[in-house]
Amino acid sequence: MTFAEYQDELYAQGRRGDSPQYPIAFADLEEKASHMMTPKTWGYVAGGAGDEHTQRSNVRAFERWGLYPRMLVAPEERDLSIELFGIRFPSPIFMAPIGVYGPCSQDGHGDLHCAEASARTGVPFFAGTLSADPMEDVAPALGDTPGFFQLYTPPDRDLAASLVHRAEAAGFRGIAVTLDTWVTGWRPRDLRGSHYPQVPSTCLTNYTSDPEFRRKYPGDDPVETFIQNLPIFGGPFRWEDLEWLRAETDLPIMAKGVCHPEDARRIKDLGIDAIYCSNHGGRQANGGLTTLECLPDVLEAADGLPVLFDSGVRGGSDVVKAMALGASAVGIGRPVTWGLAVGGTAGVEHVLRMILAEVDLIMAVDGYPTMKDLTPEALRRTG
C-alpha cells in the first residue's frame, strides 16, 4: 500500500455518497478545531510570541522555494522511508512534542490518542514532559512504532535524572532535550487570560507521578506543590547541563531549538547524536529568523549529524521542501492538535495520512522516486 492510496479511499467514499468525515483543507480543519477547544487552550495552540510575526513567517518561508518537476520518470513506486538512529521508519515525518496535546482532545487524553495514531501510521510520536498521561501509559500505546521522549529539564538534577531513566525504562528510543524554553517567551494570547493551559489541567502527570518528585516535594496536592517549587518548562539549561545529560544516558540525544551554526558545531563536539532545528514554531521569541532560513547553515555545521526540523509545516509540500534542503526528518506540530480536537485518534491519523499522501503524490508527479532523490539541487528560490 502506498501513502497516496488515501486519496483513493476518499474518492471511494464519494462514490458511495459519503463525504469525508474530517475537513481536507488545513484551513478548514484549523477553523473547525478552533471551535472544539476551550478558548484558553485554543489561544495557547494558535498563539505565538509577540505579534506572531515569526510564527507567520515560518509558514510563509516555504513559499520562497519551488521544486523542479522531472518528467519521463513516472515512479510507480516511491520509497518515503528514512533511517534515524539505526531505526527504519516508513516515512520522513514525526509528531513534534507539544505540551497541551492532552486538553486538545475532547476527553483530555490527547497524548494517548497521538500514541495510538502513531501505532496505526508508523509515524513516530515525541511524547512530552508536559503530558496528560504519564509516559508509562503513553509508551505501550505506541505499539510497534518506536517513540521518543521530549525533556524539559528541571533544575533539580535528581528529578531530571528520574525523568530520563523513566523514559529509558518505558522503552523510548531517544530523548529530545528542549533548549529554548527555560523561560517562557512573551505570549500575549496567554497573558490576556493570565493563563498557563498546563495549570490546573492534567499536563503535569509526568512530574506528579514521579517517585523522586513525591519524595522531595511531599504534599496533599501534587499539582499545587509543583507550582510552588518548580518552573513549568524546566529551568536554565547551559552547556554544562548538556554535558551532564550526555553522561546520564546512553539513549540518542537530540538538542532541540538549535538555529545557529556555531551552536550546532559545539553540540556535535559534545557527542550529542542529532540536532533538532526549531524555533518552537515562533512561540518563544518574536522577530527572529525562520527555522527554514536557518536550516542550511545548521546542516553545514552539523557535518553529517542528523538534523531534525520543525516550525511552520502545514502540508506535504512543506515536508518535501524541508527534506530537499537536507532535513533528516520533519516534525508536524499544530496540525496534529487540530486533528486531535476534531477526531481524537482518528483525527490525528487523518492529518498524518493527508500529509503523507500529498508527499507521495508530489514525488510521483514530479519524478522523485525516493527521499534521497530530494536534494537542494531539486529546489529553486522563487523570491
N, C-alpha and C positions, 0 to 999 in steps of 0.2 A: 504494500500500500504506500502511495506517495502522499506527501502533505497536501498536494494540490487537489486530491480527491475530496477534500472537504467542500470545495465549491460544487462538486457533483452531487454530494449529499444535499446541499442547499437547493440546487436546481430540482432534484428529485422530489423534495418537499413541495415545490411549486406545482409539479405535475400532479401531485396528489391533492392539490387545492389548499395546501398549508403554507403559511408564511413562516419565516424563521422566528424562533422563539425569542431571540435577543437581537438588538439592533446590529446592523452590519457596519455602518459608518461609525467611526470612532467618535465623531462629534455628537451623533445621536446617542451613542452609548454613554458618553460623558453627561449629556443632558439628563438622561433617564436616571443615571446614578446620583446626580445632584439632588433628586427628589426622594431618593431611597435612604440616604444617610441623614443623621441629625445635623442641624445647621452647624454645630461646632465641629463635628467630625468632618463634614464637608469642607469647612473653612480650612482645616488643617491639611486635608488631602489636596485641595485645589490651590492652596496658597503657596507663596514663596517669600523670599526676603525682600524687604523694602517695597518699591513699586513694582516688583516682579519683572523688571527688565531682563535680568539674566535668565530667569525661567522661560520667558517668551523667546529670548534669543537662542536658548538651547534647542528649541523646536525649529526655529527658522534657519538655524545653521545648516540643516540638511538640505535646504532649498538651494544652497550655493554650490552643490555638487550634482553632477549628472553622470549616469552610467552609459558608456558606449554600447549600443547593441551590435552583436556579431551575428551575421546571417550565415545560412548554409551549414549550421552546426546542428540545430534541432535536436538537442539531447533528450531523448525519450526517457532516460533515467537520469535523475540528478542525485548527487550524494551531498546532503547537507550536514553530514556528521563532522564532529570535531573531536580532538583529544585534549584533555586537560588533566594534568597530574597523573598521567598514565591511565586515565579512565576515558573510554569511548562513549560519547554522547550522540544521540541521533540527530541533534540539531544544534545550531550555534547560539540559542537564546537561553536565558535563565530568568527566574523571577527574582528581582532585586529586593534586598531587605527593606521593609517599611515597618515602622513601629506601631502602626494603627491598623494592621490587617484585621485584627480581632473585631473591633467595633464597626468596621466597614461592612461586615456581613450582617444579615438580619438576625441571626441567632447569637452573634457575639463571638463566634469561633472561627474567624477568618483564617487564622494560621493553619488550623486543621483542614479547612477547605482548600487552601493553597497546596498543602501537602498531598491531599487526595488528588487534586488536579495534576500534580507532579507525577504521581503514580500512574495516572491514566495516559499522560502525554509523553513521559520521558524527559520533560523539561525540568532541570534541577531547580530546587527551591532553596533560597538563602533564608533560613529561619532566623529571626531576630532575637536579640536580648530582650527587647520590649515585645512581649508576646502575651496573648490572651490565654494561652495554654502552655504549660511547662514543656521544655524541649524533650523530655522523656515521653510525652504524649504525642508530640509532633513527629518525631523521628519514625515511629512504626507506621504512621500513615503514609510515608513516602513509598512504601512497598519496595520494589526492586530498584527504584531510581535513586542514585546517590544524592545526598543532600549536603549542604554546607551551613555553617553557623556564623552569624554576624555578631561581633563582640563590641559592645560599648564597655570600655574598660573602667570599672570603678577604681577610685584612688586607693581603696583598701585592697592591697595585693593578695591577701588571703582569700578575700571574696572573689577577686578576679581569677585567681588560680582555680577556685572551686568551680566557677562557670566554665572555664576551659576544660577541666578534667571531666566535668559532666558531659560536655559536648563530645569529648573523646569516647566516653563510656556509652553514650547514646548511639554512636555509630556514624556521626557526621564525618565527612571526608576532608574537611578543610575548614579554616577559620579566616573570615574577613574582618580585620580589625579596623574600625572606623576612626579616622584621624581628624576629621573636620567638624566634629560635633561635641568637642569637650566643653564648649559653651554654646548656648542657643543663640542663633542669629536673630536679627531684628525682623520679626514676623507680624506685620500689622493685623492680618486676619485673626490670628490667635490672640493678640493683645486686645483687640476690640472687645472680645468676650472674656478677657483675663483668664484664658483657658489653655491648659495642657490637656489634650484629649486622653493622654495616658493616665491621668488622675482626675477623678477617682475611679476610672474604668479598671478593667481587669488586666491591663497590659503589663503589670509588674509581676506576673506569676513566676517568672524565672528567678526573680530576686526573693520573693516572699516564700517560695518553696525551697530555697537553698539552705542546706544544713548549716553552712558557715554563717549565712546571714542570720538565721534563727538563733545560733549560738552567741553571736556577737551583739545582736540587736534584739533582745527579747522584748516582748510587748504583746498586749492583747489584740492590738490592731496592727498587723504587719505592714499594711499599706501606709498608715499614718507614721509608723516607725521609720519606714523607708524615707518618706518625705522629709522627716525631721533630721535624718542622718546622712543621706546620700544624694548626690546630684542625679537628676533623671537620666541624663545622657552620658553618664560616666564623668570623668574629671580630666584635668590637664594630662596630656599624653605626649611625652617627649622622646628623643632618640634613645635615652637610657631605658625607657619603658618598653620600647620596641625590642631592644636587646634582651630585656628580661623575658618578654613574651616568647622570643625565639628560643630561649633556653628552657622555657617551661613546657613546651610541647613539641612532639615530632610531627604533628599534622602539618600539611602545607599551610602557609600563612599568606594571605593576600592583604596588602596595605591599601586600604580604601580611602579615596579622597585625594589622590595624587594627581596634580596637574602641572607641576613644574619639573623640567627635565633633571635639574640638579638633585631634587628630592628623589627622583626615580633612581639616579645613579647611586646615591648613598644608600638607599634602601636595598638595592641589589647587592651592594658590598657587605651588607649585614647578613646576607644569607636568606633573605625573605624570598618566597617562592614565586610570587606574582605581584604585579602592580594592578591596582583597580582604579582606573582613571575615571573620576567622577567629581562633579561639584555639587553633589547632593540634590540634583535636579533643580538647582537655583534656589534652594530653601535656606541656605546658610549665609551666603554673602552676596549682596547685590552689586552689580556694576563690574563684575569680573569677566574674564574670557569664557566663552562657551567651552564645554568639555570637548566637543568635536574639533575646535580650533587647537586645543592643547594636545590632542591625541598624537599627531605626527611626531612632535618633539619628544613626547614621553616614550613613544615606541623606539625612536632612535636611541634614547638614553637607556632604555631597558635592554637593548642589545641582545635580543633573543629570549628574554624572560617573557612569560605570558603576560599580556595586558588585557584585562577585562575592561569593559566600558559600559557606562550608562549615562543618562541625562538627556531628556528631550525625545526619546524614541516613541514614535506614535504610529508605527506601522511597519510592514515588511520592507518597504523601500529604504527606510532608515536603517534597518538591520543590514541590508545589502551594502549600503554605502559605508557603514562603520566597519564591516568585515573587509571590504575592499581597501579601506585605508590601512588595515592591518590589525584590527582588534581580534583578540583570540576568542572572545565570546561577548555577547551583547545582552545587557540587563533590561528587562521590561518592568517599569515601576507603576506609575499612576494608572495605565490601562488595566492592570490586574485588579486594582482597587475598584474600578468601575465594574468589572465583571463580577467581583465579589458582591457588590451592592445589589446588582440586578438578578443574580442567579446562584450565588454560593459556588460550590464546586463546579457545577455545570457552566456557570457564567465565566469562571476563570478558564475552564477548558475551551470555551468558545473563543475567548480573546486569544489564547495561545494558538489555537488551530487556525484562526483567521490570519494572524501574523505569519505563521509558518506556510500557510497556503499561498500568501502573497509572495513571500521569499521564493518559494518553489516555482511559482509561475513566472516571476521576473527572470529567474535563472533559465527557465525553459525558453521563454520568448526571446531573451537577449543573448542566448547561446553560451551560457556558463555552466558546464556540467557539474563542477564541484566547488567547494569553498576555496580550494587552492587556486582555482582559476580567477577568483576575485582578487585582483591586485590593484595597487594605486594607479597603474597604467590603464586600468579599465575605467577610470574616472576622469572627468574634466571639470574644472571650476567654471561656474556659469555666471559669476559676477558677485 
